[in-house]
Amino acid sequence: MDDFGKLLLGQVIGFASDPFDTPATEAARHERRGAILIHKGVIHDVGPADRLRAAHPQAQVVNYGNALISAGFVDAHVHYPQTGIIASWGKQLIDWLNTYTFPEEMRFADPDVAAQIAQTYFDLALANGTTSMCSFATIHPPSVNAFFEAALARGMRVAAGKTCMDRNGPEGLRDDARSAYDDSKALIERWHGKARLTYAITPRFSPTSTPEQLQALGALWAEHPDCLMQTHLSEQIPEIEWVRELFPEARDYLDTYERFGLIGERALFGHAIHLEARERDRLRESGAALVHCPTSNTFIGSGLFDMAGLKAEGQVVGLATDTGGGSSFSMLRTMAAAYEIGQLRGTALHPAQLWWLATAGSARAMHMQDHIGNIAPGMEADLVVIDLASTPAIAQRVARADDFWEALFPTIMMGDDRAVRAVWVNGREVVPG
């Protein structure tokens, strides 16, 4: 039966374009009685259920009824080693790192700890419908190996890299310019391009890297330009002031990366809240991605990301949980927080814009838009199936909805892992419906 593929029935959502660039309801494609044909891990056909059933009569049918079939969620900025310290109380960025993050990351010198946390993280991510992510590891190469080994076993498309930091961290959690280069190069050779894996060169952020280390990582990226490069930028005001003290010659925070070649269209900058005009211009010109982490920004008091302004000026923007500075593994909760921050800045994001950010937008930020993040023929079959009436509170609201978007929005605002009915990775159901 599987030789003829599987035909998934339900409501289907995809995107023809960016809903920030064109009217949201025109950019999105919603099929009320839709179907998706998947075969050998790839989407082969999408459209009305009646047409696909007639065209593919021998396909195995999986009927999800009124549930919504979407591309799996894509989380463009996470720290899987912080899984165990998510929702820790009472700190802002620098104190958060010193009190919670650094002690926890030191444990990842033990490969068994790294392997156990990687498995836990992937279990939680998949249970919440997230099928791809870009993750920081720790300075320890085994932490990268553990993440990629777990992803490889599950058939997932992911990106990750060894976190590099050679100053302003505790003993036992610092490398140096040479080891950052050598370790990262060896990990690239082992993992980059294997199956569905992508390596991301990963300086933690400027305050924890000397100019020598940033220069070494810039050289490494120049040697491997098909890798991603991920780091942090302008998350909190005290952090920016610290950067000015550490790099007095730099024009601004972005310049601490730019002068070492750490900017380009395959770069992902987490947070990017407090940007200066020059930085915004340079980021747009370079094609780098900015990754909005709304639950983190509110949880540790960072500020309000300018989604409307940045998208209007042509920036590439993704969405992320920022586990574990972010307070949820759920991209539904992350969409809700992005909506709330948009409201505080005077812009009500449309449900189609929020859903696009959590799927196609984040895939674009990770340069994986040709593979994941949308439902269309030729895309890889990473899917999430969403129950749009997963709780009594959501169900009673949906019963009064006048259109699809009004029915979807309550799940964005109030949904959690109970809304995730099934998850497919590379054409295989990994969270059964």
DAURRA-V312154 format. One record per backbone hydrogen bond with DSSP energy under -0.5 kcal/mol. NH is the residue of the N-H (numbers start at 1). CO is the residue of the C=O. E is the energy in kcal/mol with one decimal. If there is no record, write none. Layout:
{{NH | CO | E} {NH | CO | E}}
This chain:
{{4 | 1 | -1.8} {5 | 2 | -1.7} {6 | 38 | -2.7} {7 | 60 | -3.5} {8 | 6 | -0.7} {8 | 36 | -2.9} {9 | 7 | -0.5} {9 | 62 | -2.7} {10 | 34 | -1.8} {11 | 67 | -2.5} {12 | 31 | -2.0} {13 | 69 | -2.1} {14 | 29 | -2.2} {16 | 27 | -3.7} {17 | 27 | -1.0} {19 | 17 | -0.5} {21 | 18 | -1.8} {22 | 18 | -1.6} {26 | 23 | -1.5} {27 | 23 | -2.3} {28 | 24 | -1.9} {29 | 14 | -3.3} {30 | 28 | -0.5} {31 | 12 | -2.6} {32 | 30 | -0.6} {34 | 10 | -2.0} {34 | 31 | -0.7} {35 | 47 | -1.9} {36 | 8 | -2.0} {37 | 45 | -2.8} {38 | 6 | -2.7} {38 | 36 | -0.6} {39 | 42 | -2.6} {42 | 39 | -1.5} {43 | 379 | -3.2} {44 | 37 | -3.4} {44 | 42 | -0.5} {45 | 37 | -1.2} {47 | 35 | -1.9} {49 | 33 | -2.9} {52 | 48 | -2.2} {53 | 49 | -2.7} {54 | 50 | -1.8} {55 | 51 | -2.2} {56 | 52 | -2.0} {57 | 54 | -0.5} {59 | 56 | -1.4} {60 | 5 | -2.5} {62 | 7 | -2.9} {63 | 61 | -0.5} {64 | 9 | -2.6} {64 | 62 | -0.7} {67 | 64 | -2.2} {68 | 386 | -2.9} {69 | 11 | -3.7} {69 | 67 | -0.5} {70 | 68 | -0.5} {70 | 384 | -2.7} {72 | 382 | -2.3} {73 | 129 | -2.3} {74 | 358 | -2.8} {75 | 132 | -2.6} {76 | 74 | -0.7} {76 | 319 | -2.1} {78 | 134 | -2.1} {79 | 323 | -2.6} {80 | 136 | -0.8} {81 | 136 | -0.6} {82 | 79 | -2.2} {83 | 80 | -1.8} {85 | 82 | -1.1} {86 | 83 | -1.1} {87 | 324 | -0.8} {88 | 85 | -0.6} {96 | 92 | -3.2} {97 | 93 | -2.4} {98 | 94 | -2.2} {99 | 95 | -2.8} {100 | 96 | -2.3} {101 | 96 | -2.0} {102 | 97 | -3.2} {104 | 100 | -1.6} {105 | 101 | -2.9} {106 | 102 | -1.7} {107 | 103 | -0.6} {107 | 104 | -1.2} {108 | 105 | -1.6} {109 | 106 | -1.3} {110 | 107 | -1.7} {111 | 109 | -0.7} {113 | 110 | -0.6} {114 | 110 | -2.0} {115 | 111 | -2.5} {116 | 112 | -2.2} {117 | 113 | -2.6} {118 | 114 | -2.3} {119 | 115 | -2.0} {120 | 116 | -2.1} {121 | 117 | -3.0} {122 | 118 | -2.5} {123 | 119 | -2.3} {124 | 120 | -2.3} {125 | 121 | -2.9} {126 | 122 | -2.6} {127 | 123 | -2.0} {128 | 124 | -1.1} {128 | 125 | -0.7} {129 | 126 | -2.0} {130 | 125 | -2.5} {131 | 73 | -2.1} {131 | 129 | -0.6} {132 | 73 | -1.4} {134 | 75 | -1.9} {135 | 133 | -0.5} {135 | 159 | -2.7} {136 | 78 | -2.6} {137 | 161 | -1.8} {141 | 139 | -0.5} {143 | 140 | -1.7} {144 | 140 | -0.8} {144 | 141 | -0.8} {145 | 141 | -2.3} {146 | 142 | -2.5} {147 | 143 | -1.5} {148 | 144 | -2.6} {149 | 145 | -2.8} {150 | 146 | -2.0} {151 | 147 | -2.3} {152 | 148 | -2.9} {153 | 149 | -2.0} {154 | 150 | -1.1} {155 | 151 | -0.7} {155 | 152 | -0.9} {156 | 151 | -2.3} {157 | 131 | -0.5} {158 | 156 | -0.7} {158 | 196 | -1.2} {159 | 133 | -2.4} {160 | 198 | -1.5} {161 | 135 | -1.1} {163 | 138 | -1.3} {164 | 202 | -2.7} {166 | 208 | -1.6} {167 | 208 | -1.2} {173 | 170 | -2.2} {175 | 165 | -2.4} {180 | 176 | -2.8} {181 | 177 | -1.8} {182 | 178 | -3.1} {183 | 179 | -3.0} {184 | 180 | -1.8} {185 | 181 | -2.6} {186 | 182 | -2.3} {187 | 183 | -2.2} {188 | 184 | -2.5} {189 | 185 | -2.3} {190 | 186 | -1.6} {191 | 187 | -2.7} {192 | 187 | -0.6} {192 | 188 | -1.5} {193 | 197 | -2.1} {194 | 191 | -2.4} {195 | 193 | -0.5} {197 | 194 | -2.3} {198 | 158 | -1.9} {200 | 160 | -2.6} {201 | 199 | -0.5} {201 | 228 | -2.8} {202 | 162 | -0.6} {204 | 164 | -2.0} {208 | 205 | -2.0} {209 | 206 | -1.9} {214 | 210 | -2.4} {215 | 211 | -2.3} {216 | 212 | -2.0} {217 | 213 | -2.5} {218 | 214 | -2.3} {219 | 215 | -2.2} {220 | 216 | -2.1} {221 | 217 | -2.3} {222 | 218 | -2.0} {223 | 219 | -1.5} {224 | 220 | -1.3} {227 | 224 | -2.0} {228 | 199 | -2.3} {229 | 266 | -1.9} {230 | 201 | -2.4} {231 | 268 | -2.0} {232 | 204 | -0.6} {233 | 270 | -2.1} {240 | 236 | -1.9} {241 | 237 | -2.2} {242 | 238 | -2.0} {243 | 239 | -2.3} {244 | 240 | -2.0} {245 | 241 | -1.6} {246 | 242 | -2.2} {247 | 243 | -2.5} {248 | 245 | -0.5} {250 | 247 | -1.7} {256 | 252 | -0.7} {256 | 253 | -1.6} {257 | 254 | -1.7} {258 | 254 | -2.7} {259 | 255 | -2.2} {260 | 257 | -1.6} {261 | 258 | -1.8} {262 | 257 | -2.3} {263 | 261 | -0.7} {267 | 264 | -1.8} {268 | 229 | -2.9} {269 | 289 | -2.8} {270 | 231 | -2.8} {270 | 268 | -0.6} {271 | 291 | -2.7} {272 | 233 | -2.4} {272 | 270 | -1.4} {273 | 234 | -2.0} {274 | 234 | -1.6} {275 | 273 | -1.0} {280 | 276 | -2.3} {281 | 277 | -2.3} {282 | 278 | -2.6} {283 | 279 | -2.7} {284 | 280 | -2.2} {285 | 281 | -2.3} {286 | 282 | -2.2} {287 | 283 | -1.3} {288 | 283 | -1.0} {289 | 267 | -2.9} {290 | 316 | -2.8} {291 | 269 | -2.4} {292 | 290 | -0.6} {292 | 318 | -2.7} {297 | 293 | -2.4} {298 | 294 | -1.8} {299 | 295 | -2.2} {300 | 296 | -2.6} {301 | 298 | -0.6} {302 | 297 | -2.6} {303 | 297 | -0.9} {305 | 303 | -0.6} {307 | 305 | -1.5} {310 | 306 | -2.6} {311 | 307 | -2.6} {312 | 308 | -2.1} {313 | 309 | -1.4} {314 | 311 | -1.5} {315 | 310 | -2.4} {316 | 288 | -0.8} {317 | 315 | -0.5} {318 | 290 | -2.7} {319 | 357 | -0.7} {320 | 292 | -2.1} {322 | 77 | -1.9} {325 | 322 | -1.2} {326 | 322 | -3.0} {334 | 330 | -1.5} {335 | 331 | -2.3} {336 | 332 | -2.3} {337 | 333 | -2.3} {338 | 334 | -2.2} {339 | 335 | -2.3} {340 | 336 | -2.3} {341 | 337 | -2.5} {342 | 338 | -2.3} {343 | 339 | -2.3} {344 | 340 | -2.0} {345 | 341 | -1.4} {346 | 343 | -1.4} {347 | 342 | -3.3} {349 | 347 | -0.9} {353 | 350 | -0.5} {354 | 350 | -2.1} {355 | 351 | -2.5} {356 | 352 | -2.3} {357 | 353 | -2.3} {358 | 354 | -1.6} {359 | 355 | -0.5} {359 | 356 | -1.2} {361 | 356 | -3.7} {362 | 356 | -0.5} {362 | 357 | -0.9} {363 | 359 | -2.1} {364 | 360 | -2.2} {365 | 361 | -2.1} {366 | 362 | -1.7} {367 | 364 | -1.7} {368 | 363 | -3.2} {369 | 363 | -0.5} {371 | 368 | -2.1} {372 | 368 | -2.6} {376 | 374 | -0.7} {378 | 43 | -3.3} {379 | 376 | -2.1} {380 | 371 | -2.7} {381 | 41 | -2.6} {382 | 380 | -2.0} {383 | 381 | -0.6} {383 | 424 | -1.9} {384 | 70 | -2.4} {385 | 422 | -2.9} {386 | 68 | -3.2} {386 | 384 | -0.6} {387 | 419 | -3.1} {388 | 386 | -0.7} {390 | 387 | -0.7} {395 | 391 | -3.1} {396 | 392 | -2.3} {397 | 393 | -1.1} {398 | 394 | -2.6} {399 | 395 | -2.0} {400 | 397 | -1.3} {401 | 398 | -1.9} {407 | 403 | -1.5} {408 | 404 | -2.1} {409 | 405 | -2.2} {410 | 406 | -0.6} {411 | 408 | -1.0} {412 | 408 | -1.6} {413 | 409 | -2.3} {414 | 410 | -2.6} {415 | 411 | -2.0} {419 | 416 | -2.1} {420 | 417 | -1.0} {421 | 385 | -2.7} {421 | 419 | -1.0} {422 | 385 | -1.2} {423 | 431 | -1.9} {424 | 383 | -2.8} {425 | 428 | -3.1} {427 | 381 | -2.6} {428 | 425 | -1.4} {430 | 423 | -2.5} {430 | 428 | -0.6} {431 | 423 | -1.8}}
